Amino acid sequence: MRKLWAIIVCMLFFLGMAGLPAAWGAVSKTDTAKSPTAAKTKKTAKQTKKAQVAKKAKSTKKRPAAKSRVRNRAKANAHKKSPAPPKLVLNSGFALVEDQRTGELLVQKNPHAVVPIASITKLMTAMVILDAQLDLNEPLVVRKEDIDNLRHSRSRLPVGTNLTRQEALLLALMASENRAAHALGRTYPGGQEAFVAAMNAKARALGLMATRFTEPTGLSGGNISSAQDLARMVSAAYNYPLIREFTTCEEAVIQSGRRILSFHNTNRLVKSPQWQIGLSKTGFIDEAGRCLVMQAEVAQRPVLIILLDAQGTMTRYGDANRIKQWMERSPPAPRMVQEG
């Protein structure tokens, strides 16, 4: 029995030793089968990491480039010139805009040219009448001598009309009534000749060296001045409260016998809420073209505006509005206007 068990144990031992290589082979086969997948997984992980690193590197490179582009744009904008001031185009032949407070000339277009001034003359007529301190309530009568035989201009004051000196002054300044202005000169002490002499003496006293008057209405082409002189004349006239009041009056009613006559201001801008006008006068004859002078508050500055020899009924008003818009858009620098 002992021998039999010994034989069995020996057989089992040999059989176990024979099975070990097979088992090792199976294990190695399993490892070999698994190794390609593991290798692939490792490879994919490495590629993913590389891709992430590459993306980070690219984004890091792009950021400085974007920043540099922003900087370059900022530099380009900084080097850009500021926009040019708006261009002022005036169609009147002669123009001047002066700061009444400082005397600064803001706009000039042929300011020294000596030209006919038409009914702008009536501002001087009014100053001479008021300087003489004549009775403004004294009655005047429109006569045949007051009729315009030079240009045959129309008048709404028939011969024989009775009105006071103050009413005649109002109509001459507001409605540019030529018969009223002529009657003022005719009834001046010493007559019209003395009146014209007083007009020219006043011009010299104001330093208006380029200004000359031959009659009180402005119908004569011999009444001449320059835009520069007229700025001084408007500034002087502005010192007379009655001239300021009458030249900016929108309308007035005068009784002529049984008729009631209505008169309106010849400057359409006086009615505009967009304008603050302190003094105004228009004028027109063929030699002078259409003229407009004003004292007004524009862009919070008191200014004197002189526009002469405009062609077309609306040109002078268009020029005045362009000046106003130009001043309100930006603080104006002094400018010599040649356009138009």
C-alpha positions in Angstrom: 0.0 0.0 0.0 2.7 2.3 0.9 4.3 1.7 -2.5 1.0 2.3 -4.3 0.6 5.7 -2.6 4.1 6.6 -3.4 3.5 5.8 -7.1 0.3 7.9 -7.1 2.0 11.0 -5.5 4.9 10.8 -8.0 2.4 10.6 -10.9 0.5 13.6 -9.7 3.7 15.6 -9.3 4.8 14.9 -12.8 1.4 15.7 -14.2 1.5 19.1 -12.4 4.9 20.0 -13.7 3.7 19.2 -17.2 0.7 21.6 -16.9 2.8 24.7 -15.8 4.2 25.6 -19.3 0.6 25.5 -20.7 -0.6 27.8 -18.0 2.2 30.2 -18.5 1.5 30.1 -22.2 -2.1 31.0 -21.6 -1.1 33.9 -19.4 1.4 35.2 -21.9 -1.2 34.9 -24.7 -3.7 36.9 -22.7 -1.1 39.7 -22.0 -0.1 39.7 -25.7 -3.8 40.0 -26.7 -4.3 42.9 -24.3 -1.1 44.9 -25.1 -2.2 46.4 -28.6 -5.3 48.0 -27.0 -3.3 49.4 -24.1 -0.7 50.7 -26.5 -3.4 52.3 -28.6 -5.0 53.9 -25.5 -1.7 55.3 -24.4 -1.1 56.6 -27.9 -4.5 58.3 -28.0 -4.0 59.9 -24.6 -0.6 61.3 -25.7 -2.1 62.7 -29.0 -4.9 64.3 -27.0 -2.4 65.9 -24.6 -0.3 67.1 -27.6 -3.5 68.6 -29.3 -4.4 70.4 -26.1 -0.9 71.8 -25.7 -0.9 72.9 -29.3 -4.3 74.7 -28.9 -3.0 76.5 -25.8 0.1 77.6 -27.6 -2.0 78.9 -30.6 -4.4 80.8 -28.3 -1.5 82.2 -26.5 0.0 83.4 -29.8 -3.3 84.8 -31.0 -3.9 87.0 -28.0 -0.9 89.2 -28.3 -1.7 89.5 -32.0 -5.2 90.7 -31.2 -3.9 93.1 -28.6 -1.4 94.5 -31.1 -4.1 95.0 -33.7 -6.2 97.0 -31.1 -3.1 99.0 -30.2 -2.4 99.7 -33.9 -6.0 100.9 -34.5 -5.8 103.1 -31.4 -2.5 104.6 -32.7 -4.1 105.1 -36.2 -7.1 106.9 -34.7 -4.8 109.0 -32.6 -2.9 110.1 -35.6 -6.0 110.9 -37.6 -6.6 114.7 -38.0 -9.6 116.2 -36.3 -12.5 116.8 -38.7 -12.3 120.1 -40.6 -14.6 122.9 -39.4 -17.8 123.3 -41.4 -17.3 125.3 -44.5 -19.2 128.6 -44.7 -20.5 129.6 -48.1 -22.0 133.0 -48.6 -23.7 134.2 -51.8 -23.8 137.9 -50.9 -21.2 139.9 -52.7 -19.9 141.6 -49.6 -20.2 140.4 -46.0 -18.9 140.9 -42.5 -19.6 139.4 -39.1 -18.2 141.1 -36.0 -18.4 140.2 -32.4 -20.0 143.4 -31.0 -18.4 142.9 -27.6 -14.8 142.2 -28.5 -14.6 143.7 -32.0 -13.3 140.4 -33.3 -14.0 139.9 -37.0 -15.5 136.4 -37.5 -16.3 136.5 -41.2 -15.1 138.8 -43.9 -15.9 138.9 -47.6 -14.7 141.9 -49.5 -15.2 144.0 -46.4 -13.4 147.2 -47.7 -15.2 147.5 -51.0 -17.2 150.7 -51.3 -20.6 150.1 -52.7 -24.2 151.6 -52.8 -26.1 150.7 -49.6 -29.8 151.5 -50.6 -32.1 151.9 -47.6 -29.5 151.0 -45.0 -29.1 154.8 -45.3 -32.2 155.2 -43.2 -30.3 154.2 -40.1 -28.2 157.3 -40.5 -31.4 159.3 -41.2 -32.9 158.1 -37.9 -29.7 158.9 -35.9 -29.6 162.5 -37.3 -33.3 163.1 -36.4 -32.8 161.8 -32.9 -29.6 163.7 -32.4 -31.4 166.9 -33.3 -33.9 166.2 -30.5 -36.8 167.4 -32.6 -40.3 167.1 -31.3 -41.4 163.5 -32.2 -45.1 164.4 -31.8 -45.0 167.3 -34.3 -47.3 166.5 -37.2 -45.9 166.1 -40.7 -47.8 166.1 -44.0 -46.7 164.0 -47.0 -46.2 166.3 -50.0 -45.6 166.0 -53.7 -41.9 166.7 -53.0 -41.7 163.4 -51.1 -42.7 161.3 -54.2 -39.9 159.3 -55.7 -39.3 160.7 -59.1 -35.9 158.9 -59.5 -37.0 155.2 -59.4 -40.7 155.7 -59.2 -40.9 153.3 -56.3 -44.4 152.7 -54.8 -45.6 154.0 -51.5 -48.6 153.3 -49.3 -48.6 156.9 -48.0 -50.7 159.0 -50.4 -49.9 162.7 -50.7 -51.7 164.6 -48.0 -51.3 161.9 -45.3 -50.9 163.4 -41.9 -48.6 161.6 -39.4 -46.3 162.5 -36.6 -42.6 162.7 -36.8 -42.4 159.6 -34.7 -44.8 157.7 -37.0 -42.7 158.7 -40.0 -39.6 157.5 -38.2 -41.3 154.2 -37.4 -42.4 153.6 -41.0 -39.0 154.6 -42.4 -37.2 152.1 -40.2 -39.6 149.2 -40.0 -41.3 149.3 -43.5 -38.6 151.3 -45.3 -41.1 153.8 -46.4 -39.3 156.2 -48.7 -41.9 159.1 -48.5 -41.7 159.0 -44.7 -37.9 159.2 -44.8 -37.9 162.0 -47.3 -40.4 163.9 -45.2 -38.1 163.6 -42.2 -35.2 165.1 -44.2 -37.4 167.8 -45.8 -38.8 169.0 -42.4 -35.3 169.1 -40.7 -34.2 172.6 -39.7 -32.5 174.2 -42.8 -34.2 171.7 -45.1 -32.9 168.6 -46.9 -29.5 170.2 -47.8 -28.8 170.8 -44.1 -30.0 167.3 -43.3 -27.6 165.7 -45.8 -24.7 167.8 -44.4 -25.6 166.5 -40.9 -25.7 162.9 -42.2 -22.1 163.2 -43.6 -20.9 165.0 -40.4 -22.2 162.2 -38.3 -20.5 159.7 -40.6 -17.1 161.5 -40.1 -17.7 161.6 -36.3 -18.2 157.9 -36.3 -15.0 157.3 -38.3 -16.8 156.1 -41.4 -14.2 157.2 -43.9 -15.6 155.2 -46.8 -19.2 156.4 -46.3 -21.0 159.3 -48.1 -24.7 160.3 -48.3 -26.5 162.4 -50.9 -30.1 162.1 -49.7 -32.1 160.5 -46.7 -33.9 157.6 -48.3 -31.3 155.4 -50.0 -32.9 155.6 -53.4 -29.8 157.3 -54.8 -26.8 155.1 -55.8 -24.7 157.9 -54.5 -25.2 156.7 -50.9 -22.2 154.5 -50.5 -20.3 152.7 -47.8 -18.3 149.5 -47.1 -19.3 146.4 -45.0 -16.6 147.5 -42.4 -18.1 151.0 -42.1 -21.6 149.7 -41.9 -20.7 147.5 -38.9 -19.6 150.6 -37.1 -22.8 152.4 -38.2 -25.0 149.6 -37.0 -23.2 149.4 -33.7 -23.7 153.2 -33.3 -27.4 153.0 -34.2 -27.8 150.2 -31.6 -27.2 152.8 -28.9 -30.5 154.4 -29.7 -33.4 152.6 -27.9 -36.0 153.9 -30.3 -34.1 152.7 -33.3 -33.8 149.2 -31.8 -37.5 149.2 -31.0 -38.7 150.5 -34.4 -36.4 148.3 -36.6 -37.5 145.1 -34.8 -41.2 146.0 -34.7 -43.1 143.3 -36.7 -46.1 145.5 -37.8 -47.7 148.8 -37.2 -51.0 150.5 -38.0 -51.3 154.1 -39.2 -54.5 156.0 -39.6 -54.6 158.1 -42.9 -57.8 160.1 -43.0 -60.6 157.6 -42.8 -58.3 154.7 -43.9 -56.3 152.5 -41.5 -53.0 151.4 -43.1 -51.1 148.3 -41.9 -47.3 148.1 -42.4 -45.0 145.2 -41.8 -41.3 144.8 -41.2 -39.3 144.2 -44.4 -37.0 141.7 -42.6 -38.8 138.4 -42.4 -36.3 137.1 -39.8 -37.7 139.5 -37.2 -40.7 137.1 -36.9 -38.6 134.0 -36.6 -38.4 132.4 -33.1 -35.0 131.1 -34.1 -33.5 134.6 -34.1 -32.9 137.1 -31.3 -32.6 140.4 -33.3 -31.7 143.6 -31.6 -31.6 145.9 -34.7 -32.4 145.3 -38.3 -32.6 147.1 -41.6 -33.0 145.9 -45.2 -32.3 147.7 -48.5 -32.6 147.3 -52.2 -31.9 149.2 -55.4 -30.5 147.8 -58.6 -27.0 149.1 -58.0 -26.8 147.8 -54.4 -28.5 144.5 -54.8 -30.5 143.2 -51.8 -28.9 144.2 -48.5 -29.4 143.2 -44.9 -27.8 144.5 -41.7 -28.5 143.2 -38.2 -27.5 143.1 -34.6 -28.3 139.7 -33.2 -27.5 137.3 -30.4 -26.0 134.2 -32.1 -24.4 131.3 -30.2 -24.5 133.4 -27.0 -22.5 136.2 -28.7 -23.8 139.6 -29.7 -22.8 140.0 -33.3 -23.1 142.6 -36.1 -24.1 141.0 -39.5 -23.6 142.9 -42.7 -24.7 141.4 -46.0 -24.6 143.5 -49.2 -25.3 142.9 -52.9 -27.2 139.7 -52.6 -29.0 138.5 -55.8 -32.4 137.0 -55.4 -35.1 137.8 -52.8 -34.1 135.0 -50.4 -30.3 135.1 -50.7 -29.6 137.5 -47.9 -31.8 135.6 -45.5 -30.2 132.3 -46.5 -26.8 133.8 -45.9 -27.9 135.0 -42.4 -29.2 131.6 -41.5 -26.0 129.9 -42.8 -23.9 132.3 -40.6 -26.1 131.4 -37.6 -25.8 127.6 -38.2 -22.1 127.9 -38.7 -21.6 129.8 -35.4 -23.8 127.4 -33.5 -22.2 124.3 -34.8 -18.7 125.1 -33.5 -16.9 128.1 -32.0 -16.0 130.0 -35.1 -12.5 131.0 -35.9 -12.0 134.2 -37.8 -12.4 133.5 -41.5 -12.0 135.3 -44.8 -14.9 134.0 -47.0 -14.3 133.8 -50.7 -16.9 131.2 -51.7 -20.2 132.0 -53.3 
